[in-house]
Amino acid sequence: MGAIGLSFPIVLASFLYFPAALLLVMAILYSVDFPVMSWVFGSKIFWLHAALRTALVTLIWFTLPELRVPLIPITVALAYLLSIIAIPFLRRRWLELHKGINVGK
């Protein structure tokens, strides 16, 4: 069971006792395993994704309460989009750095 599965009781408790916070809870908890992915893949992109996502949704939550519902999902989607766009560039750079090295053999 991964970090997402282990965080399910927090999501459930939020749903049952403070449903207004469910959007914030899910936006943050569903990126909790990204720092581990950064370590595994040796790239800061996943850690940056989680940190930026957490900071932005928290900022939206406290400063724009009337716009939480549309802005938090849009922010999460944009964070994923930026990560998806950045990954091929980072992969090419990694391949260039390791050119000539027999990676994986």
N, C-alpha and C positions, 0 to 999 in steps of 0.2 A: 504494500500500500504506500503510495507516494504522499507528498506534502499536500496535494489537493484533497486526497481522500481523508487524510488526517485532519484537515481543516473543516471538513463537512459538519462536525458538531457545532462549530462557531457559526457557520452559515445557518444551520437549522435553528440555533438559539436566537439568532438575529431575526429570522423569519417569524418565530413564535412570539418573541417578547419585544422586539424593536424593529418592526418591518420597514420603517422609514429609512433605517440605516443599511438595509440589505444591499442596495446598489454600491455603497461605499465599501462594505465588507467584502463583497464579491470582487470588486475591481482591484482591491489590494491583495486579498488572499490568493486569488488565482494567478498571481505573479510571484508568489513566495518561493517557488522552486527555481526561478530564473537565476539567482546567484549561483546555485549549484551547477546549472547548465553553463554558466560563464566559466566556472572552474573546469568542468569536464571538457568543454570545447576550446579552452584556452583563449577565450575572447571576452572582452569587456562589454560587448554589445548587449548581452542578456542582462547583465547587472545594471547597465545604464537604462535599459528598457524598464526594468522593475522600479528603479529609483525615480526615474522621470515620471512614470505612470503613477506611482504612489504620491509623489509630490503634487502633481497636477490635479489628480482627483480629490486629494485632501484640500487643496486650495479652492477648487470649485465647490466642494461640499460646504466649506465655511464662509466663503465670500459671495457665492451666487446661489443661495438656497432655492430661489424660484426657478433656476435653470438647471438644477441637478439632473433631472431625469433625461433631458436630451444631451447635455454636455458630457456627462461621465461616460456613457457608452461611445460617444463620438471620440472622446479623448483616448479611450482604450483602443478603439479601432485604428485611430491614427498612430498610436504607439506601435501597434502590430505592423501597420503599413510601413512605417519608417524602418522598423527592424527588417522586414522582408526586403525592402529596397537596399538596405545596407549590407545584408549578408553576402550577396554575390561579389560585391566590391571587396569586402574583407576576405573572402575566400580566394579571389584572384591575387590579392596582395600576399596572402599566406603561401599560395602556390609559388609565387615569384621568389619569396624568401627561401623556400625549400626546394628550389629548382636544382636538379642534379642529385638530390638526396633520395635514396630509395625508401620513401615513406610507406610504412605498412608491410615491409618485407624483411 
